Amino acid sequence: MKKIEAIIKPFKLDEVKEALQEVGLQGITVLEARGFGRQKGHTELYRGAEYVVDFLPKVKIELIVPDNLLPAAVEAIRNAAQTGRIGDGKIFVLPVEDAIRIRTGEAGEDAI
């Protein structure tokens, strides 16, 4: 099993969710996040004063997938989240040792 963490632009969330459902994945966790990378924020004007917005709104998606669905899940996220502009985000893949469903006690891939 692998854990996928993806940081994407907020307006791409619905497209990514639909793409993951098409691959056959149904459970994801979504967190609101703020951050910056190469974008380094941008300058805005508010009431005549200029200020730097260096933490931009992002969405972090987390999901656990069986090893056999990993390539399809990563490709689905990448294709759905890509705009071709700076700040599209990142995808991280981490190993998962075990998963346990609290309600039933199921473990491993049965729990996801």
N, C-alpha and C positions, 0 to 999 in steps of 0.2 A: 504494500500500500504506500501511497505517496500523498503528501499534503501539498496542495497548490495554493500559493498566496499570490494574488495579482492586485497591483495598484493601477487603477484606470481612471479615466475622466468620468465624472458623475453622469453625464448625459449618455454615456455608452452602456450603462448598467443594464437596461432592458434588453438591448441587443445581445449582450454577453449572456444574460440569463436564458434567453430564448435559444441561443446557439448551444449552450450546455444541455438544455432540455432535449434538443434534437439529437445530441450525442447519446442521450440516455441517462444523464446525470440529473438528479432531482434535488439534492440537498446542498445548499450553499449558505454560508454566513456572510453577511454584508456589514461592514463597519464604515462609518464616515471618518475620513482622515484629512489631514492637512499636511502639506509638505512641499518640497521643491527639490529639483535636481539641476539639470543643465538649464532649465528655464530661468532659474534665479529670480522668479517673481516678475512683477511689472509695476509701473508707476501709475497711480491714479490721481485724479484731481477731485478734492472734496471741499466745498465751500471756499474755493479760491486757494486752498493750500494743497501742495503736491506731497504725496506720501508714497512709500514703497510697500506694496503688498508682496511679502516674500514667502508666505505660506499659502499655497494655492489649495482650493478644495479638491479632494480626491476621494475615491471610494476604494476600500480594500475588500477583496473577495477572498474567502478561505473555503476550501473544500478538500475532502479526502476522497481519493479515487483508487480503485484497484489498479495494479500495474498494467494490466492489458488495456485499460481505457486512458492511460496517461497521455500518449501521443495525440489522440483525438481530442481530449479535453484541452490540452495546451494549444493545439491548432485552432480550436473553436474560439478560445478566449482571444488569441492573437488576431485572428481574422475579424472578429466582431468589434474589438476595441481599437483597432488601428484606424487612425485618421490620416497618417502620413505627416503629421506636424509634431514639432517638439512637445514633449510632455504627455505622450500617449501612455506612458507607464512602463511597468516591469512585471515579469512573471517569475516567481521563485518556486522551485520544486524541492521539497524536503522529504527524507525518509520518515515513515511512521512505523513505530515498533508494534503498536497494538491499538485497538479501539474496542471499547466496551459500551454497549447500549445499556443505560442505567435501568430502564423500565423492565427489560427482559433478561438482562445478563448475557445476551449474545455477545460474542467476541470475534475479533478479526474482521474479515470482509463481510461476515453476516451482520455485523453491527452497523455497517455503512450502507 
